[in-house]
């Protein structure tokens, strides 16, 4: 997964895989997802990202599976 931020357009692109994009779906006015031929998410685009996604800080945390 990669996250790219384009300062000139205030756009964030989150790429989950490198599969071929079949369709782009508008989730809201500023959020779009790209899906492959099976409907799996390939990437997400967030326009006006600083206001809509709080991009002043990005963190990643992997949570281990809990056993019961």
Secondary structure as UniProt FT lines:
FT   STRAND          2..6
FT   TURN            7..10
FT   STRAND          11..15
FT   STRAND          23..28
FT   TURN            29..30
FT   STRAND          31..35
FT   TURN            37..38
FT   STRAND          41..47
FT   HELIX           49..53
FT   TURN            55..56
//
